[in-house]
Amino acid sequence: MKRHLIAAILIAVICASSTAHAAPPIFKEKKYFGPMPFSNVSLSAGFLDGADFSLLTDALNNWAVARNGHDTFGNLALAPSVRLSYEYQMTPNHFLKVSSSFSYLKQGSVGAYVAEYPDTNYSLDIARTLKVYLLTFEAGFSYYFVPPAPESFSPYAGAGFAAVVPLVRLDTESSLHETGQPFANPGENVSQNSFQAGLHLEFGMNYYLSNRFALGMEGKYQMAQSKFDVHGANFDLKYTGFILAINVVYYL
């Protein structure tokens, strides 16, 4: 009797094990669309060209001219720009992309004007520095014309929205024209921060060294601007321009 009971238990255990093995897994098995993992992070470094602060700089010069002087700004140089991005593959060709970037813009001037006070006038030499620390937070979609694969090229294009945070600083160093002695002129130093909306378009090419690493080049056209108040007036600072960058991509 005991032998029959033990045999029945063994048969039941074997049948249960076979059934459990044949049943579909409780958790969905992770799959890839191809040889590359689903997601990646990338670091880009390049330069922004095309920003325009001429409405403000022309107004500052006109303000000095009206006070028997001038305020001549140099050209706005290429702005260094870095970007950290995360991409998630939704289909073999479509990616969701979020990123944050930082650009540093700087423009300087040399000038002079006559500062009028109730008791006397001062002939001042000035040197202005306009600096913008431009932060952007972006979200959008990218389309890869060739699904990513090791030892291959894949061109892509994308677009999206941005939250733009410009930190603008106008610093002015003033000195007496006759003696060169520093002159306290706090009204000519202005700092303003704001939160703006923007758009971006991008296109590029990646080469996949392996299923983990890729190198690429990317061009991005961004559209954004902000306001800056000085001397009782409001001026547009335009950050619309083209960024050319080199990418290093790591697949997670």
Beta strands, then each sheet from edge to edge (+ up, - down):
strand 1: 39-49
strand 2: 70-73
strand 3: 79-89
strand 4: 94-116
strand 5: 121-144
strand 6: 153-176
strand 7: 190-193
strand 8: 196-208
strand 9: 213-223
strand 10: 225-230
strand 11: 233-238
strand 12: 241-251
sheet 1: 2+ 4- 3+ 1- 12+ 9- 8+ 6- 5+
sheet 2: 2+ 4- 3+ 1- 12+ 9- 8+ 6- 7+
sheet 3: 10+ 11-
end
